[in-house]
Amino acid sequence: MTGPRRSRKPKHPLDCHERALRLLAVRPRSRRELETRLSRAGFPADEIDGELERLEAVGLVDDRRFAHEFTEHQLKIKLAGRRAVASALAAKGVDRRTIEETLEEAAVDDEETAAELARARAPRLGGLPPEKAFPRLVSYLVRRGHAADLSRRVAREALTIEPPSAEG
């Protein structure tokens, strides 16, 4: 028989600064991500604001740099589409203007990125007939933020399917 659970307090609780540094040690974070995590940890809003200003002043929190690094990783490593990157950055609290500027600065060819992702995924669909493989690959590309028309085009190429004739 168990009794009601008591919350356990750590022997050496972290202060707001230590908690923020530990969060940043795991991966870069946007200001809003840190604010949310510190708030959930129970720190008062004025203490969080002060800590975030301090971290921004020394360059440990910089939404512009965060957006740039995140975008480069998503576009070049994950082969995500620009729509998916923009949505993820917005969810992380990066402002619209910074998102637009960052995506504008990104030196990535959308068509080549989508084609590379399609070529990497196509072998997994090799056992399926083309009429099933094609929509699955297109859907996969669209879910990763690539435009539908671009996804259809690169999926045809990756699966070596002829485009539909215009006579139809």
C-alpha positions in Angstrom: 0.0 0.0 0.0 1.4 3.3 -1.0 0.6 6.7 0.4 0.3 10.0 -1.4 3.4 11.0 -3.3 5.4 13.8 -1.9 7.5 15.9 -4.2 11.1 15.5 -3.6 13.3 18.5 -3.4 16.8 18.1 -4.7 19.6 18.4 -2.1 21.3 21.1 -4.1 18.7 22.9 -6.2 20.0 24.8 -9.3 19.5 28.5 -9.5 18.1 30.0 -12.6 21.5 30.8 -14.1 22.7 27.2 -13.6 19.5 25.7 -15.0 19.7 28.0 -18.1 23.4 27.0 -18.7 22.6 23.3 -18.4 19.8 23.7 -20.9 22.1 25.5 -23.3 24.8 22.9 -22.8 22.5 20.3 -24.3 21.7 22.3 -27.5 21.3 25.9 -28.6 17.9 27.3 -27.7 15.8 30.3 -28.6 15.0 32.9 -26.0 11.4 31.7 -25.8 12.4 28.0 -25.4 14.6 29.0 -22.4 11.9 31.2 -21.0 9.3 28.4 -21.2 11.7 25.8 -19.7 12.7 28.0 -16.8 9.1 29.0 -16.1 8.1 25.3 -16.0 11.0 24.8 -13.5 9.2 27.2 -11.2 11.4 30.3 -11.4 9.7 33.7 -11.1 9.2 35.7 -14.3 11.3 38.7 -13.2 14.2 36.3 -12.4 13.9 34.6 -15.8 13.8 37.9 -17.6 16.9 39.1 -15.9 18.7 35.9 -16.6 17.8 35.9 -20.3 18.9 39.5 -20.6 22.2 38.5 -19.0 22.7 35.5 -21.3 21.8 37.7 -24.4 24.4 40.3 -23.3 27.2 37.7 -23.3 26.0 36.1 -26.5 24.8 32.8 -25.1 21.2 33.5 -26.2 20.9 34.9 -29.7 17.7 34.1 -31.7 19.3 35.2 -35.0 22.3 32.9 -34.6 20.0 30.2 -33.3 17.8 30.5 -36.4 20.7 30.5 -38.7 22.3 27.3 -37.2 18.9 25.5 -37.0 18.1 26.4 -40.6 21.4 25.2 -41.9 21.1 21.9 -40.0 17.5 21.3 -41.1 18.1 22.2 -44.8 21.5 20.6 -45.3 21.5 17.6 -42.9 17.8 16.8 -42.5 17.0 17.8 -46.1 13.8 19.6 -44.8 11.9 22.0 -46.9 11.7 25.7 -46.2 8.1 25.5 -45.0 9.0 22.9 -42.4 11.9 25.0 -41.2 9.9 28.1 -41.0 7.2 26.3 -39.0 9.7 24.8 -36.6 11.4 28.1 -36.0 8.0 29.8 -35.3 7.2 27.1 -32.8 10.5 27.7 -31.1 9.6 31.4 -30.7 11.7 33.0 -33.4 10.0 36.1 -34.8 8.7 36.1 -38.4 11.1 38.7 -39.7 14.2 36.7 -38.4 12.7 33.5 -40.0 12.2 35.2 -43.3 15.7 36.7 -43.3 17.3 33.5 -42.3 15.6 31.5 -45.0 16.5 34.2 -47.6 20.1 33.9 -46.6 20.2 30.1 -46.7 22.3 29.0 -49.7 20.4 25.8 -50.5 18.8 24.7 -53.8 15.3 23.5 -52.9 15.0 21.3 -55.9 18.3 19.5 -55.2 17.5 19.1 -51.5 14.1 17.5 -52.4 15.7 15.3 -55.1 18.4 14.1 -52.7 15.7 13.2 -50.0 13.6 11.5 -52.7 16.6 9.5 -53.9 17.5 8.4 -50.4 13.9 7.3 -49.6 13.0 5.7 -53.0 14.9 2.4 -52.3 12.6 1.7 -49.3 9.6 1.8 -51.6 11.2 -0.5 -54.2 9.0 -3.5 -53.4 5.8 -1.5 -54.1 4.1 -1.0 -57.4 4.7 2.5 -58.8 1.0 3.5 -58.2 1.6 3.0 -54.5 5.2 4.0 -54.2 4.6 7.4 -55.9 2.0 8.8 -53.6 3.8 7.6 -50.6 7.0 9.3 -51.6 5.2 12.5 -52.6 3.5 12.5 -49.2 6.8 11.9 -47.4 8.4 14.9 -49.2 5.5 17.2 -48.5 5.4 16.3 -44.8 9.0 17.4 -44.7 8.1 20.8 -46.0 8.7 20.5 -49.7 6.2 22.0 -52.2 3.7 19.6 -53.7 4.6 20.2 -57.3 8.3 19.9 -56.6 7.7 16.7 -54.6 5.8 15.1 -57.5 8.5 16.0 -59.9 11.4 14.7 -57.9 9.4 11.6 -56.8 8.9 10.7 -60.5 12.6 11.1 -61.1 13.6 9.1 -58.1 11.2 6.3 -58.9 12.0 6.6 -62.6 8.3 7.1 -63.5 7.4 8.9 -66.7 5.4 12.1 -66.2 1.8 11.9 -67.3 1.1 12.9 -70.9 -0.6 16.2 -71.7 -3.0 14.5 -74.0 -5.0 12.8 -71.2 
